[in-house]
Amino acid sequence: MNMVFDYIRYILLASSVLITSIADRSAPVTPVNAPDSTSVTLLFAGDIMQHGPQIAAAWNAEDSVYDYTPCFRYVRAIVSQYDFAIANLETTLGGEPYTGYPQFSAPDAIAVAAREAGFDIISTANNHSCDRGNPGIRRTIKVLDSLDLMRTGTYTDSADMASHHPLILRKNGITIALLNYTYGTNGLPFHSPVVVSLIDSLRIIADLNSLNNKEIDFRIVFFHWGNEYQSFASESQRKLALLCRENGADAVIGSHPHVLQPMEYYQPDSLRASGHLLVYSLGNFVSNQRDRFKDGGAMIGFNLSKTWNRKRVHLPEVHLTWVHTPIENGKKQYYILPVKQFENDTSIDKQALDQLRIFANDSRELLNKQQKAVPEAD
């Protein structure tokens, strides 16, 4: 009897499998595939400076407020298209009285405008970090935090540094560590518990190596370094850049010289090589420095991608920018202009257009000399 029941159960099971198989053939099949690759785009800009005339230009007498929105108007479309956009804030947000060179303190509105233009991250380690002492460092951090701007470079104390150095960025399954250092603070001191991230070779090696055992996909170092107004990197910059690359940095970006310096892109040359980007100086993003070579700078955009067996730094591109300072309604204004967009725009007065074109030619001549040159964005 048991054999009969077993046989019946076998027939029923086989029939069920057959019916299910026929139904599956007639139903549409929706494959579930893991993505072949994932990527993140980054943009770095140079020095956001705030000389006295810039502060005066931002004052809106009609509304009795400072407004820097017009300054970033023409670069917003570029900045906002990147997943992460980073700039060096070379001023404190130390409160009133607002002052320009030599010890900067800018209205908080400059950070508001940078955020509205699409910047997500502000680096604060530079030679003007201590222009308003410990209170200026703390207030700058407080303002940036209140605006939900990510930041790194200066810290209220060691616990704050542990949370923001390196600054960890996550998007699309990719994790990035951003480290920020400065060569100094113009001799102005800071006092414990406040911390300014200073360049120290042994510490940088330790910082980079400490990331090897963590789930970090890419390591980026943003330096404030080099010699002011020099169009080529110093020996110390070159040595430091090589040290970072040898210790796992995927990209090294620089600011401080207030003029452009060379950029180099090392393409992946094997399945295991990830590529490497080196930018010695991005120049001035916005300032009141109007001399040749100092009146503009560049933004550098690039892509970080990974698959299950490979990570890559690739598709770097340069966006040249120039600062236009027309007189409008009796007052000097400041506009950051994308060079590609405006170099043939005859609505700009001839003298300014000639200066923009001189900057463009100088910059292209410098950048294109490099054997591993980074292409200009279209």
Secondary structure as UniProt FT lines:
FT   HELIX           2..26
FT   STRAND          38..48
FT   HELIX           52..58
FT   STRAND          59..60
FT   TURN            61..64
FT   STRAND          65..66
FT   HELIX           69..72
FT   TURN            73..75
FT   HELIX           76..79
FT   TURN            80..81
FT   STRAND          84..89
FT   TURN            101..102
FT   HELIX           109..116
FT   TURN            117..118
FT   STRAND          121..123
FT   TURN            127..132
FT   HELIX           133..146
FT   TURN            147..148
FT   STRAND          150..152
FT   STRAND          154..155
FT   HELIX           158..164
FT   STRAND          167..171
FT   TURN            172..173
FT   STRAND          174..182
FT   TURN            186..187
FT   TURN            192..193
FT   STRAND          195..196
FT   HELIX           201..209
FT   TURN            210..213
FT   STRAND          218..224
FT   TURN            228..229
FT   HELIX           235..246
FT   TURN            247..248
FT   STRAND          251..255
FT   STRAND          263..266
FT   STRAND          276..279
FT   STRAND          282..286
FT   TURN            292..294
FT   STRAND          296..306
FT   STRAND          311..324
FT   STRAND          327..328
FT   TURN            329..330
FT   STRAND          331..332
FT   STRAND          335..338
FT   HELIX           339..342
FT   TURN            343..344
FT   TURN            346..347
FT   HELIX           350..368
FT   TURN            371..372
//
